[in-house]
Amino acid sequence: MARRAADDFENTEFFLDLQAALGRKIRRLREERSLSQRELASVAYVSGPHFGMLESGVGNVTLLVLAKLARGLGVSVADLFLDAGGAGSGVDSAIVRLAAAMERVEQHLDRRKDEFARAVDDLKDFMKEYRQLILEEVERRPAAGERAQEPLRKRRRQPKAKTEKS
């Protein structure tokens, strides 16, 4: 089975930092509530090994598991991401949002790169054809001092003079 392009996202610094920050936040909330890993895993219906990986910041988490963990901790899913960065959390949060936006822009530009390349190629082809037409037109023009080969023109009819009837 071929890998999807999105699979590379899991290896980005942004994703790995977010994964680690989420694990730290879950651990902090669990410890504030005096829960063991096993207790929270049981309440959230998550296996112990999977929970351990999530809390250590190396396991992938689904929205369903996030919802179960949030319910087990008595917080909203959004609260799991709030201040996940620690002391500089306001700045970290802004950086996370900016990094995500930049990733989306980069992906968008990658998708458009081929379209731009095709447009440039089409424009180059058009300019090449246009130059060729101009060169052919210049070659057809008479040189200085030569008489142009023009088709015979039809004589214009002179309007007949009106005669006055008396």
Protein Blocks (a to p, Z undefined) as FASTA:
>chain_A
ZZdfklmmmmpmklmmmmmmmmmmmmmmmmmnopafklmmmmnopafklmmmmmnopacc
dfklmmmmmmmnopafklmmgoklommlmmmmmmmmmmmmmmmmmmmmmmmmmmmmmmmm
mmmmmmmmmmmmmmmmmmmpccehiacdddddddddddddddddZZ
